[in-house]
Each structure stands twice: as structure tokens, then as C-alpha cells.
Amino acid sequence: MTDTFLKFEDWEKTIPNFIKKDSLWESLYYRVALYLYDLVWDDCDILQKDFKARHNIGQIIHSSGSVSANMEEAAGRGIGTPDYVRILKINLGEIRETRGWYYRSRHALPANLLEHRYKVVDHLKALVVNLINSHKGNLGKKK
């Protein structure tokens, strides 16, 4: 991807069918997490050009990539299980960390790009909070 403002709907059209056939694809949270990672991947090209921002690349790639990777792991543990919810809570931390690395990279990234990324990150965070809240009633029950 080279378009820093590739719309989510346009991005979805670029995803191969083998990813879309996975049951995780049905989750908007998972799709937004993958979208965010692709945006971060592209943003690293900009960060690479600024010597002072280069350290941030590994950090932001790791935190943003962990969100979708954790979702893949959590789904394998069983949707709605206490372990699933625990991993979702860890993901809130990864999402917040990604937002923090964007902030720390603000001197190397254009303001309009940052605004877009904050919106994506904040949308993802809201999706995760809603998902966690939807499973609160199941936490004391055995599956």
C-alpha cells in the first residue's frame, strides 16, 4: 500500500480470499486491527526517513501487530471464555501503546496523517471495549 489515507472499505477489497474465509474476518474488530497494522506498516516508511524516529518503528510495528495476533490467539482459546476476555484486555494495552507511539512519532509524521491514525486507533479501542463489555456476564460461567 502506498496511499496513507486508503479508506477502510477500499482496503478491505485488497485482502485475499483466504483471509476473508477465516471466521475471524467476520469480526469488525479483527478487520480494523489488520487495517491499522497495514497503515502502520506504510507509516514506517516515513519514520525511517527521520533518524530520531527510527527507534519508534520496531515499537509501533510490534504493538500494532500484536492486536490482530492476540485476536487470533484469543479465538483459538474459545470465544467468550475468561482467557479470551483476558487477551482482549491485553489488547487494550497494545492499542493504547500504538496510540502512544504515534504520539511519540508526531514530529516525523504529518498532522493530517496523525489525525486519521488516531481516529482508527480510537475506533478500534471502542470496538474492543464494547466486546469486553459484551462478555462481562459470561466471566463467572464455565464454558
C-alpha positions as CSV (number, residue, x, y, z in Angstrom):
1,M,0.0,0.0,0.0
2,T,1.2,3.5,-0.7
3,D,-1.8,5.6,-0.1
4,T,-1.6,6.9,3.5
5,F,-5.3,7.6,3.5
6,L,-6.6,4.4,2.0
7,K,-10.2,4.1,3.1
8,F,-11.1,1.1,5.2
9,E,-13.7,0.0,2.5
10,D,-11.1,0.2,-0.2
11,W,-8.5,-1.6,1.9
12,E,-10.9,-4.5,2.5
13,K,-11.1,-5.1,-1.3
14,T,-7.3,-5.7,-1.3
15,I,-7.5,-8.6,1.2
16,P,-7.0,-12.1,-0.3
17,N,-9.9,-14.5,-0.1
18,F,-8.0,-17.0,2.1
19,I,-8.1,-14.3,4.9
20,K,-11.7,-13.4,4.3
21,K,-12.7,-17.1,4.5
22,D,-11.4,-17.3,8.1
23,S,-14.2,-16.9,10.7
24,L,-12.2,-14.1,12.4
25,W,-12.8,-11.9,9.3
26,E,-16.5,-11.6,10.4
27,S,-15.3,-9.6,13.4
28,L,-15.1,-5.9,12.6
29,Y,-12.6,-5.6,15.4
30,Y,-10.2,-8.0,13.7
31,R,-10.6,-6.3,10.3
32,V,-9.9,-2.9,11.8
33,A,-6.9,-4.3,13.6
34,L,-5.5,-5.7,10.3
35,Y,-6.2,-2.3,8.7
36,L,-4.4,-0.4,11.4
37,Y,-1.3,-2.7,11.0
38,D,-1.2,-2.1,7.3
39,L,-1.4,1.7,7.9
40,V,1.4,1.4,10.5
41,W,3.5,-0.6,8.1
42,D,3.3,2.2,5.5
43,D,3.9,4.9,8.1
44,C,7.2,3.2,8.9
45,D,8.5,4.3,5.5
46,I,8.0,7.9,6.7
47,L,9.5,7.2,10.1
48,Q,12.6,5.6,8.6
49,K,13.5,8.9,6.9
50,D,13.9,10.6,10.3
51,F,16.9,9.4,12.2
52,K,15.3,10.3,15.6
53,A,12.1,8.4,14.8
54,R,13.7,5.2,13.6
55,H,13.7,3.7,17.1
56,N,9.9,4.1,17.1
57,I,9.5,1.7,14.1
58,G,10.0,-1.5,16.0
59,Q,7.9,-0.4,18.9
60,I,4.9,0.7,16.8
61,I,5.1,-2.4,14.5
62,H,5.2,-4.7,17.5
63,S,2.3,-3.1,19.4
64,S,0.0,-2.7,16.4
65,G,0.8,-6.2,15.1
66,S,0.1,-7.7,18.5
67,V,-3.6,-6.6,18.3
68,S,-4.6,-8.8,15.4
69,A,-2.2,-11.6,16.5
70,N,-3.7,-11.6,20.0
71,M,-7.2,-11.8,18.5
72,E,-6.1,-14.9,16.5
73,E,-4.8,-16.4,19.7
74,A,-7.8,-15.5,21.7
75,A,-10.2,-17.0,19.2
76,G,-8.2,-20.2,19.5
77,R,-8.8,-20.3,23.2
78,G,-12.6,-20.1,22.8
79,I,-14.8,-17.0,22.2
80,G,-16.3,-15.7,25.4
81,T,-14.0,-17.7,27.8
82,P,-12.2,-16.0,30.6
83,D,-8.9,-16.4,28.7
84,Y,-10.5,-14.8,25.7
85,V,-11.5,-11.8,27.7
86,R,-8.1,-11.6,29.4
87,I,-6.5,-11.4,26.0
88,L,-8.9,-8.7,24.9
89,K,-7.9,-6.7,27.9
90,I,-4.2,-7.2,27.0
91,N,-5.2,-5.9,23.5
92,L,-6.5,-2.6,25.1
93,G,-2.9,-2.1,26.3
94,E,-1.5,-2.8,22.9
95,I,-3.9,-0.4,21.3
96,R,-3.1,2.3,23.8
97,E,0.6,1.6,23.2
98,T,0.2,2.0,19.5
99,R,-1.6,5.3,20.0
100,G,1.3,6.4,22.3
101,W,3.9,5.5,19.7
102,Y,2.0,7.6,17.1
103,Y,2.1,10.5,19.6
104,R,5.9,10.0,20.1
105,S,6.3,10.0,16.4
106,R,4.4,13.2,15.8
107,H,7.4,15.2,14.9
108,A,8.1,13.0,11.9
109,L,4.5,12.4,10.7
110,P,2.2,14.9,9.0
111,A,-0.6,16.2,11.3
112,N,-3.4,15.1,9.0
113,L,-2.0,11.6,8.9
114,L,-1.8,11.5,12.7
115,E,-5.4,12.7,13.0
116,H,-6.5,9.9,10.7
117,R,-4.5,7.3,12.6
118,Y,-5.8,8.5,16.0
119,K,-9.3,8.0,14.7
120,V,-8.6,4.5,13.5
121,V,-6.9,3.6,16.8
122,D,-9.7,5.2,18.9
123,H,-12.4,3.3,16.8
124,L,-10.5,0.0,17.4
125,K,-10.3,0.8,21.1
126,A,-14.0,1.4,21.3
127,L,-14.7,-1.9,19.5
128,V,-12.6,-3.8,22.0
129,V,-14.2,-2.1,25.0
130,N,-17.6,-3.0,23.6
131,L,-16.5,-6.6,23.0
132,I,-15.2,-6.9,26.5
133,N,-18.3,-5.4,28.0
134,S,-20.5,-7.8,25.9
135,H,-18.7,-10.8,27.6
136,K,-18.9,-9.5,31.2
137,G,-21.8,-11.6,32.1
138,N,-20.1,-14.8,30.9
139,L,-16.9,-14.4,33.1
140,G,-18.2,-16.4,36.0
141,K,-19.7,-19.2,34.0
142,K,-17.8,-22.3,32.8
143,K,-17.9,-23.0,29.1
